[in-house]
Amino acid sequence: AAAANLLIGISALSIYLEIAPGADWKFRLPPIQMPRIDLSSDQKFWMGISFICGFTALAYEVLWTRLLVFSIASTVYSFSMMLTVFLLGIFLGSLLLIPLASRIHNIRTALLILQASTSLYVLGSLYGIESILSSPWNGYNLTDPAAAFLRYFKDSAGLMLLPTLLLGMCFPLLIKVVSGGHQNVGKATGQIYSANTLGAIFGSISAGFLFLPNLGSQVSLTLVATLNLLTATLLFRTGNYLTPAVRKGLTVVFAGLILFVNMAMPADLLNSFFMRDSAGKRNLKKLMYFEEGLSDTVAVFKDDYGVLDPTAKRLITNGISMSASNLIATRYMKLFAHVPILLVDQPDDVMVVCFGTGQTTGAAGMHPRVKSVDSLELSTSVINAGEMFADQNHQALKNPKINYVIQDGRNHLLTTHKRYDVITSEPPPPRTAFTVNLYTREYYELQKNRLKPGGIAAQWIPLHSQGEEEVDMHFKTFRSVFPYTMGWMSVANEILIIGSDQPIQIDFDKLKIRLEELEVKKALADIEIPNIYSFLSNIWFLDEQIQALGKGHPLITDNNPAIEFYLDLGNVIDVSGREKYVFNRASFDQIANYIDNLSETDRMLLKPHYDAMDLYQRGVMYSNRGQLLKALNMVEDNNLVRYHLQAGKEQMTRLLKLVEENPDNLENLLNLGHSYYQIGEYEKSVGILKMVLEKNPKLSYAHLYMGYNFLEMGKKENALGHFENTVKNDPSQMGTVMREIGLINLLKATEKNPDDKGLSHSAAEFYNMKKEYLKSLEYTLKALDEDPMNLKLLQSIVQSYRGLGEAKEVLMYGNRYSLIDPDEIHLQYI
């Protein structure tokens, strides 16, 4: 940019020297003096109109941006497109006026029409906003950049292009009317431009700091559009149309019409628009809180988890689902506070960057050893909404230990002299516009400088809203500042990375004492961490793994915020990308050896929790019920796994109570029967579903799950009968049922001919097709013992283990296959 300015300056000088050879071109500052302002009444009038044009144009831009983020999200690319379309409209308006200027004989009339048309389009857009702007979507995932940018342009143009084009036509018209001729065009341009720019300054300030926070989007847009209509009325009133008396009378009529339009406009035109997010339009009846603030629009909804989690709520800011209070979200967010606080010997002072639902802040504030918590948040509306999550955030807004600071985390770290024992950050997803400032090396350096010796910094790294390369860049950047790091993964797709300037010690005896504190014990039990082994099972990476994952990747810095410009960084991580982080977990021995004072007995007790968490992550990643069931059976009272299976203990208790209160409610009975099936309690599931079928023998869903239960119990004939009844009562289930009937017939044939290896292998393949890989392995591993050179069995085993995400077993059996047939391309790919 600087080079371009220099080139323009040199070019201008060259042109000047060509026009006036030998001229004196030495640079001299002119004498400083106040410019003489000698304006006629007409010039003042038109400068006033120019001021209004600038005011309304920039006010519209601020207000339109608020609406557009509900459609095209808030990324650096979407904001760039918004500005592009706004300036494109201004440019096209000025361009179109060039051939029209000579034909316009009455500039006042033209300006009047342009002002009125702008206003009417804006007011009309309020009625049709949902048809103009597309539904919200995941703007972080640019699978098809061209299609995404086209959508950005379509939405931005639908809202802004026509009115900005009309406003763009006003500017040259005003210059023409003020200049009166070519000889005064420079002076006229300066006058109109200065008034327009001053109006733009006041318009952006008024819209952002006065209108939006106090009036909301709809009233603010209506107010600005009304200003355009009043300007049109003023132009009519001061013109030479008709007679003065008629003009005066019509002015009153126009003013009355403007007042009528304002009074007749419904107050809730944008309500349903604001109730949309990436999941679709939300039910207004479930709205618990709504506020349009200075920086964002905040809504809290009761979530649709039904009997599984009836108290779950969701925080939506600017049409983007930012946080929630279901068990999964609550678990990882609270651990962002619990983990670093429990690992620090004296966690007196804690800083939490970003309030959100307040669960991290509240979790920090409830610790008895914590003396003060500074909670940083930019949006007062978000903090106000925290009251809706009081049950989940430990009444954070009423905790005297918590101090709320309306400021961004970086500025606070730059200006405060306070030092902290723990700094934990959970910013918006990294691809959100301007959030990168909370993920750079300089930010982590600020944290390190404000931490006490041995203090811990904690940072959120999501696996669901960025690409694989970006995640590795986070590891590299964080590790470049903090020489001692660890990674924790308590739920799927959410990583907590912690770092310190000193080794992060985990003393088993100290940690056990801290976990036994009554408040802490209850708080952790609420997020399904009943003991120290469950807590430690969430350790995923040690410093060695974090270094390896970040190796070879660039740093994220203030000067090079690469993750904000993510167009060439790949799509959002899919299952194959997430496997990298699940598979590269530190081994059990590495983690056990890292923990000080871990006895052999405790080591043995920790092992099943480690293995169960490994299975849990894979089970959720692959949506594999078999792996989740296996994890459930490894650890007693594993309610986290039950929750994912839609059979949490609290859910089961609620269902049993509902069934007891109203035994004729088939929906509750069906849900209960399904829950028992999900956790492998097939006898109980059958008993409940029999009650359903006694009340309604034609209910296909009950027959379907009766079939599933009997098939798991080995009662194939019973299962067959219920599958057939499923199809009779609901032909749309034909595809699902025919697959199960085919499996039953195959299993029956296998039982009749136990020595037929072909049938056994077919059964294994069938289970692989159903993604029931553990059952497939029951057939193939046994058969491989008898026939170790069988390529089909080896291939089936490799596919089963690949489906289970057991990388070591894939490599082991794959290598055995390669020794026999090294040219099998498909297997080599796996």
LINBELNOR-V51887 format. One record per helix or strand. SS is the DSSP state (H for helix, E for strand). FROM is the first residue (numbers start at 1). TO is the last residue. If there is no record, write none. Layout:
ss:SS from:FROM to:TO
ss:SS from:FROM to:TO
This chain:
ss:H from:2 to:19
ss:H from:41 to:72
ss:H from:76 to:101
ss:H from:107 to:127
ss:H from:129 to:132
ss:H from:145 to:179
ss:H from:182 to:237
ss:H from:244 to:264
ss:H from:271 to:274
ss:E from:276 to:277
ss:E from:280 to:281
ss:H from:284 to:286
ss:E from:287 to:292
ss:E from:297 to:302
ss:H from:306 to:308
ss:E from:313 to:317
ss:E from:320 to:324
ss:H from:327 to:343
ss:E from:349 to:353
ss:H from:359 to:365
ss:E from:372 to:377
ss:H from:380 to:389
ss:H from:396 to:398
ss:E from:402 to:406
ss:H from:409 to:415
ss:E from:420 to:425
ss:H from:435 to:438
ss:H from:441 to:450
ss:E from:451 to:462
ss:H from:468 to:481
ss:E from:484 to:491
ss:E from:494 to:500
ss:E from:507 to:507
ss:H from:508 to:515
ss:H from:518 to:526
ss:H from:532 to:536
ss:E from:539 to:541
ss:H from:543 to:550
ss:H from:562 to:564
ss:H from:575 to:583
ss:H from:588 to:594
ss:E from:596 to:596
ss:H from:600 to:622
ss:H from:625 to:634
ss:H from:639 to:644
ss:H from:649 to:661
ss:H from:666 to:678
ss:H from:682 to:695
ss:H from:700 to:712
ss:H from:716 to:729
ss:H from:731 to:752
ss:H from:757 to:769
ss:H from:773 to:786
ss:H from:791 to:804
ss:H from:807 to:820
ss:H from:825 to:829
